[in-house]
């Protein structure tokens, strides 16, 4: 069990409420800051998620922690007929809804407020579920993963894009310096919330990435679990399936 990190150290709110407040606050600057912080490489990572799912030809996709909808919009290229972008932050969704409307994708993408750990959808509802930079914000990781497994159709695919920590020198040292010193500084310069980008880097550092996360997925009940490190290991794409039938 990883150490629980929250955005606001002096707050009495639970992690879920704190995360909602944080993303509502930074929603207007989030996209621009992401491009700066990741040097634009996050766009390339999302394209890889799309290419992975495109081979599966899903008709319905649930994009959890959709934020401002970048991945949900990119997933249109899979050919899916229905994509639901779900997020706990109304502020992030408001930005996402405008982007979806501007691209005339309202007939394919629906943006909804929802809790990833208490999904309102029926069992076996979606051909695929995606999460982009969101699972480390779950209050209880195992609960969120179990809910994803529940709403996936038999033989459905889960693809997660999440930050990870490089293990090889010198990338490990460079990543540590950047996330501890540079990333929070950029966040403070451009964001109204001084705590947000400190939290985002700290939460990434304690997240059980790599094989540790693979094992959590297996324990929940996912099969064919693999992960693909990206860009020297600063992010990973996790791929898993739901079994054809449950015994």
TORGU-7513 format. One record per residue (C-alpha): residue number from 1; x, y, z. Coordinates in steps of 0.001 Angstrom, whole numbers, plus 524288, in hexadecimal, padded with zeros to 5 digits. Example, Ala and Ser with C-alpha at 12.3 -4.5 7.8 and 13.67 -1.06 7.14 Angstrom:
BEGIN
  num      x      y      z
    1  8300C  7EE6C  81E78
    2  83566  7FBDC  81BE4
This chain:
BEGIN
  num      x      y      z
    1  80000  80000  80000
    2  80621  80CE0  7FBFD
    3  80691  818C3  804B1
    4  7FAA0  82163  802C1
    5  7FE46  82EC0  7FD79
    6  7F481  839F6  7FD51
    7  7F511  84769  7F6D6
    8  7F2C6  84F61  8032A
    9  7FA4C  84AFE  80F2F
   10  7F296  85358  818CB
   11  7E50D  84FE4  81391
   12  7DB27  84780  81AC0
   13  7D4E7  8436D  80DEC
   14  7D6C9  835B9  808B5
   15  7DFBE  83360  7FD23
   16  7D45D  8328C  7F395
   17  7CF08  83FD7  7F7A6
   18  7DCA3  845E3  7F78E
   19  7DF84  840C2  7E9EF
   20  7D288  84622  7E502
   21  7D575  85383  7EADD
   22  7E342  8538D  7E54F
   23  7DF45  85030  7D762
   24  7D3F3  859D1  7D7A4
   25  7DDC7  86456  7DB4F
   26  7E7FE  86145  7D0E8
   27  7DE97  85D31  7C60A
   28  7E01B  86962  7BD93
   29  7EEF8  8686A  7BD74
   30  7F012  8599E  7BD79
   31  7F1C5  856FE  7AEF3
   32  7FC02  86172  7ACE3
   33  803B0  85D96  7B8E0
   34  80379  84F51  7B4E4
   35  80990  8529C  7A7BC
   36  8144E  85A69  7AE8D
   37  816F3  85098  7B951
   38  8179B  844BB  7B055
   39  81E11  84C12  7A510
   40  8124D  847DF  79CFD
   41  815DD  8396C  79DCD
   42  808EB  8363A  7A485
   43  80252  837F4  79736
   44  80AF2  82D34  7919E
   45  807BE  8243C  79D11
   46  7F926  825F3  79B08
   47  7FAB1  822AB  78CA5
   48  800E3  815CB  790B1
   49  7F517  812CB  79947
   50  7EC53  81558  78D95
   51  7F46B  80C70  784CA
   52  7F3AE  80178  78ECE
   53  7E4E1  80251  78FAA
   54  7E2D6  80468  78131
   55  7E6DD  7F643  77EF2
   56  7DC03  7F1D5  78827
   57  7D188  7F95E  78096
   58  7C971  7FD00  78C9C
   59  7BBD0  80261  78A66
   60  7BA91  80836  79807
   61  7C549  80E40  7A071
   62  7C509  813DD  7AE2B
   63  7CFFB  81DB2  7B062
   64  7D15A  81F1E  7BF16
   65  7D7A0  82B4E  7C4F8
   66  7D5C6  83153  7B78E
   67  7D938  83EF2  7BC83
   68  7D834  84881  7B14B
   69  7D5AA  83D78  7A7BA
   70  7E28F  83C69  7A05F
   71  7E284  82D96  7A03E
   72  7D3D7  82C70  79E13
   73  7D51C  83506  79206
   74  7E0DD  82D6C  78D0B
   75  7D97A  8209D  78EEF
   76  7D010  8248E  7841E
   77  7DACC  81F76  77B18
   78  7D83F  811A3  7800A
   79  7CB49  811EB  778BE
   80  7C35D  81062  7853D
   81  7B51D  81440  783C8
   82  7B38B  818BF  791EC
   83  7BDA3  81E7D  79B2B
   84  7BA57  822DA  7A8E6
   85  7C3F8  82BE0  7AF9F
   86  7C23D  82B41  7BE52
   87  7C895  83406  7C85F
   88  7C662  83817  7D66F
   89  7C9B7  84654  7D382
   90  7BEDB  84EBB  7CD85
   91  7C903  85923  7CA83
   92  7D142  85014  7C228
   93  7C52A  84ABF  7BB5D
   94  7C07B  85878  7B805
   95  7CD12  85AB3  7B071
   96  7CBC7  84D50  7AA34
   97  7BDB5  84F89  7A60A
   98  7C1AD  85BE7  79EE0
   99  7CC65  85475  797B0
  100  7C305  8498E  793E8
  101  7B912  85385  78F11
  102  7C362  85AF7  7874B
  103  7C728  84E6F  78054
  104  7B8E7  84ACC  77DA8
  105  7BA4F  83DF5  784FB
  106  7AE51  83EDA  78DC1
  107  7A807  8339D  78659
  108  7B345  82A96  78A46
  109  7B8B1  82FF0  79718
  110  7B0B7  8321F  7A354
  111  7B761  838DF  7AEDD
  112  7B1C8  8355B  7BC31
  113  7B4CF  8382F  7CA6F
  114  7B74F  82BA2  7D1C1
  115  7BF18  82477  7DC16
  116  7C890  81A71  7D6A1
  117  7C75C  81262  7E30A
  118  7B87E  811DC  7E26B
  119  7B4D5  810E3  7D415
  120  7A665  81217  7D0B2
  121  7A761  80923  7C4E1
  122  7A241  7FB3A  7C427
  123  7AB24  7EF66  7C460
  124  7B146  7EBEC  7B748
  125  7AE21  7F913  7B0F9
  126  7BA6D  7FCE5  7A969
  127  7C361  7F6B4  79F6D
  128  7CEC8  7FE8C  7A4BE
  129  7D261  80739  7B03A
  130  7DD72  8110D  7B017
  131  7E3B1  81963  7BAA6
  132  7EDBA  823DA  7B7A9
  133  7F577  82950  7C326
  134  7EA49  82678  7CC5D
  135  7EBEB  819DB  7D3F4
  136  7F5AF  81FB3  7DD6E
  137  7EB07  82948  7E17E
  138  7E1A9  81E74  7E598
  139  7DEED  81ECB  7F422
  140  7DF02  80FF6  7F4AF
  141  7E631  80A59  7E908
  142  7E10C  7FC7E  7EA5B
  143  7D2E5  80119  7EAFD
  144  7D476  808DF  7DE7A
  145  7DAC9  7FD6C  7D773
  146  7D00C  7F417  7DBED
  147  7C5AF  7FD7D  7D6CA
  148  7CC80  7FE1F  7C9A0
  149  7CCC9  7EF4E  7C8F0
  150  7BE50  7EEE2  7CC2E
  151  7B9F0  7F81A  7C149
  152  7C2BC  7F20D  7B6EE
  153  7BC89  7E824  7ADE2
  154  7C259  7DA67  7ADD2
  155  7CEE7  7DACA  7A5C9
  156  7CEAF  7E9B1  7A6DD
  157  7DB44  7F183  7A756
  158  7E0D6  7FA9F  7B19F
  159  7EB77  80422  7AD7E
  160  7F176  80D36  7B79F
  161  7FB55  81810  7B52E
  162  801D2  81C44  7C1BB
  163  80E2F  822AF  7C692
  164  818F1  819F7  7CBA1
  165  826A1  81B96  7D0E8
  166  832AE  81861  7C8AB
  167  83B7C  80DFB  7CE9E
  168  847C2  80FDA  7C671
  169  852A0  819CD  7C833
  170  85304  82513  7C48C
  171  84471  825D7  7C196
  172  840E1  82261  7CF94
  173  848C1  82DAE  7D530
  174  8443D  83735  7CAC3
  175  83602  8339C  7CCC9
  176  83723  83520  7DB81
  177  83D39  842A7  7DA45
  178  83349  84719  7D02D
  179  82732  8427C  7D78A
  180  82BE5  84741  7E4C7
  181  83129  85483  7E0CC
  182  82CFE  858BF  7D331
  183  81F27  8537A  7D1C7
  184  819AE  859BE  7DE3D
  185  82060  8668E  7DA8E
  186  819C8  866A5  7CD38
  187  80CE1  863A2  7D3DE
  188  80E5E  86EF1  7DD53
  189  811BD  87853  7D254
  190  8060E  87525  7C9D5
  191  7FBC5  86F54  7D2D7
  192  7F2AA  87563  7DCDA
  193  7F4DB  86990  7E583
  194  80287  868EE  7EB53
  195  8004E  85B3C  7F0B4
  196  7FB93  854BA  7E443
  197  8080A  851B8  7DCF0
  198  80F69  84E3A  7E93F
  199  804CC  84431  7EBBC
  200  8051F  83F11  7DDCF
  201  813B7  83C5A  7DE7F
  202  81309  836B1  7EC42
  203  807A0  82DC9  7E8DC
  204  80F1F  828C3  7DD15
  205  81AE9  82593  7E58E
  206  81332  81CB1  7EEC3
  207  80A84  81636  7E494
  208  80D07  8077F  7E371
  209  8118B  807E6  7D55A
  210  816D2  7FD2E  7CCAE
  211  815C6  7EF29  7D134
  212  8102A  7F387  7DE46
  213  80457  7F940  7D760
  214  803A9  7ED88  7CE41
  215  8024B  7E4E3  7DA3C
  216  7F74C  7ED41  7DFAC
  217  7EFED  7EBD9  7D2D7
  218  7F1E2  7DD1F  7D33A
  219  7ED21  7DC56  7E143
  220  7E0C1  7E3C7  7DD7F
  221  7DE1F  7D9AF  7D2E4
  222  7E3B7  7DF35  7C64C
  223  7EAE3  7D615  7BD0A
  224  7F55A  7D7BA  7B292
  225  7FB27  7E312  7BA40
  226  806E0  7E9F4  7B440
  227  80D3C  7F748  7B530
  228  81507  7FF2A  7AB6C
  229  81E56  80981  7B102
  230  81E87  81638  7A950
  231  8294E  82074  7A779
  232  833F0  81AF4  7B064
  233  829A7  81637  7BA09
  234  82360  82332  7BDC8
  235  81623  81D6C  7B9F7
  236  8108D  80FEB  7B796
  237  80561  80A55  7AFAE
  238  7FEA4  7FF03  7B688
  239  7F671  7F57B  7AEB4
  240  7ED63  7EB3C  7B462
  241  7E168  7E353  7B0CE
  242  7D52E  7DE6C  7B75A
  243  7D36D  7CFCB  7B632
  244  7C95E  7CA75  7ACC5
  245  7C122  7C57A  7B7FF
  246  7C17D  7C5A8  7C6C8
  247  7C104  7B8F6  7CE1C
